[in-house]
Amino acid sequence: MGFLSRLKAPNASLALILDKGTFSLNEPLEGRFEISSNEEFDADELRIEIRVNEWTRATEKKTTGQQQVSVTAEQNSTLHQGKLTVAGGRHFTDGHSESIPFSLSLPSNVPPTYRSQNARNTWVMKGVIGVKGRPDVTSHEMEVVITY
């Protein structure tokens, strides 16, 4: 493999497909990885990366002299960022296609999806084929609804 090929991800595609759109924190996250490779390469692991973001907005009325003014502040923060291992290392060959099912526990110390006028918790996930020494192969990010 030439030096320049190490600067880009392997020529492969990955789709993270979940069995449903809503999961409870008390049930396993179930689905499958759909993988198709057009290049031979070694992967260190297959994983799901999870990020839970919180957005909040607060409005306060302030009085300045005779005038009352509304002041609004918004804040974004990451409540959780983690990885769930689907499978360990494996070798992919050119032309390889595979469907890999998984059933994983969700982190229990993170609040569920929440939406209101002034606050929102959003769960975002993506599939990753980790490749040592090269950029990873990733799926598209997807929003998933997580309930209690």
C-alpha positions as CSV (number, residue, x, y, z in Angstrom):
1,M,0.0,0.0,0.0
2,G,1.4,3.4,-1.0
3,F,1.8,6.3,1.3
4,L,-1.0,8.3,-0.2
5,S,-3.5,5.5,0.2
6,R,-2.9,5.7,4.0
7,L,-4.4,9.2,4.0
8,K,-7.9,8.1,3.1
9,A,-10.3,5.6,4.5
10,P,-10.6,2.1,2.9
11,N,-12.9,1.9,-0.1
12,A,-15.8,0.3,1.8
13,S,-19.3,1.3,2.7
14,L,-21.1,0.9,6.1
15,A,-24.7,1.2,7.0
16,L,-26.0,1.2,10.5
17,I,-29.5,-0.3,10.4
18,L,-31.5,-0.4,13.7
19,D,-34.4,-2.7,14.2
20,K,-36.7,0.2,15.1
21,G,-36.6,4.0,15.6
22,T,-37.4,4.1,19.3
23,F,-35.6,2.2,22.1
24,S,-36.0,2.2,25.9
25,L,-33.0,2.6,28.1
26,N,-34.0,-0.7,29.7
27,E,-33.8,-2.7,26.4
28,P,-30.9,-3.6,24.2
29,L,-30.1,-1.6,21.1
30,E,-30.6,-4.1,18.3
31,G,-29.8,-3.9,14.6
32,R,-27.1,-4.8,12.1
33,F,-24.1,-3.4,10.2
34,E,-24.3,-3.8,6.4
35,I,-20.7,-3.8,5.1
36,S,-19.5,-3.9,1.5
37,S,-15.8,-3.7,0.7
38,N,-14.1,-2.8,-2.6
39,E,-10.6,-3.1,-1.1
40,E,-8.6,-5.5,1.1
41,F,-7.9,-4.1,4.6
42,D,-7.7,-5.0,8.2
43,A,-10.1,-3.5,10.8
44,D,-9.4,-3.1,14.5
45,E,-13.0,-3.1,15.5
46,L,-16.6,-2.4,14.5
47,R,-18.3,0.0,16.9
48,I,-21.2,2.4,17.4
49,E,-20.4,5.9,18.5
50,I,-23.0,7.6,20.6
51,R,-23.3,11.3,21.4
52,V,-26.1,12.8,23.5
53,N,-26.4,16.6,23.1
54,E,-28.4,18.9,25.3
55,W,-29.7,22.3,24.2
56,T,-31.3,24.7,26.6
57,R,-32.7,28.3,26.4
58,A,-33.6,30.6,29.2
59,T,-35.3,34.1,29.0
60,E,-35.1,36.6,31.7
61,K,-36.7,40.1,31.9
62,K,-34.4,42.8,33.1
63,T,-35.3,46.4,34.0
64,T,-33.1,49.2,32.9
65,G,-34.4,52.5,34.2
66,Q,-38.0,52.7,32.9
67,Q,-37.5,50.0,30.2
68,Q,-38.0,46.3,30.5
69,V,-35.9,44.1,28.2
70,S,-36.0,40.4,27.6
71,V,-32.6,38.7,27.6
72,T,-32.3,35.2,26.1
73,A,-29.4,32.8,26.5
74,E,-28.9,29.5,24.8
75,Q,-26.5,26.7,25.7
76,N,-25.3,23.5,23.9
77,S,-23.5,20.8,25.7
78,T,-22.5,17.2,25.3
79,L,-24.0,15.0,28.0
80,H,-22.4,11.8,26.8
81,Q,-20.0,10.6,24.2
82,G,-19.1,6.9,24.1
83,K,-18.4,3.8,22.0
84,L,-20.1,0.4,22.0
85,T,-18.1,-2.4,20.5
86,V,-20.0,-4.5,18.0
87,A,-17.2,-6.8,17.0
88,G,-13.4,-7.1,17.3
89,G,-10.8,-7.0,14.5
90,R,-11.4,-8.7,11.2
91,H,-10.0,-8.9,7.7
92,F,-12.0,-7.6,4.7
93,T,-11.3,-8.6,1.2
94,D,-12.1,-6.9,-2.1
95,G,-15.7,-7.7,-3.0
96,H,-16.7,-8.7,0.5
97,S,-20.2,-8.1,1.7
98,E,-21.6,-9.0,5.1
99,S,-24.4,-8.3,7.5
100,I,-23.4,-8.3,11.2
101,P,-26.3,-8.4,13.7
102,F,-25.8,-6.8,17.2
103,S,-27.6,-6.4,20.5
104,L,-26.0,-4.0,22.9
105,S,-26.9,-2.3,26.2
106,L,-27.3,1.5,26.1
107,P,-25.6,3.6,28.8
108,S,-28.0,3.9,31.7
109,N,-26.6,7.1,33.3
110,V,-27.7,9.3,30.4
111,P,-31.1,11.0,30.2
112,P,-33.5,9.9,27.5
113,T,-34.6,11.9,24.4
114,Y,-36.5,15.0,25.5
115,R,-38.0,17.9,23.5
116,S,-39.7,21.1,24.7
117,Q,-39.8,24.7,23.8
118,N,-36.8,25.5,25.9
119,A,-34.8,22.3,26.2
120,R,-33.9,19.3,24.1
121,N,-31.8,16.1,24.6
122,T,-30.9,14.4,21.3
123,W,-29.2,11.0,20.9
124,V,-27.1,10.7,17.7
125,M,-25.4,7.5,16.6
126,K,-23.1,6.3,13.8
127,G,-21.4,3.1,12.8
128,V,-17.6,2.9,12.5
129,I,-15.1,0.4,11.1
130,G,-11.9,1.3,13.0
131,V,-8.8,1.1,10.9
132,K,-5.4,1.5,12.4
133,G,-3.1,4.0,10.6
134,R,-5.9,5.2,8.3
135,P,-9.1,7.2,8.6
136,D,-12.1,5.1,9.7
137,V,-15.0,4.0,7.5
138,T,-18.2,5.6,8.9
139,S,-21.9,5.4,8.3
140,H,-24.2,8.4,8.3
141,E,-25.1,9.9,11.6
142,M,-28.7,9.1,12.7
143,E,-30.9,10.5,15.4
144,V,-32.5,7.8,17.6
145,V,-35.3,8.3,20.1
146,I,-34.5,6.8,23.5
147,T,-37.2,6.6,26.2
148,Y,-37.4,5.4,29.9
